């Protein structure tokens, strides 16, 4: 799977209301015409709920 860029992830999740869940992130990304790589990455996140964009970024990119 191609690596997802932080900028592309931010664009894909534009308009997301937090807190949110994994399924809502995937749906938002699809509405924003995100790439298949991004929607797949989001759908495979281990964490199920997210309070803010930083939590999503940490889950996707593994920031400590």
Secondary structure, 3 states (H helix, E strand, C coil): CCCCCHHHHHHHCCCCCCCEEHHHHHHHHHHCCCCHHHHHHHHCCCCCEECCHHHHHHHHHCCC
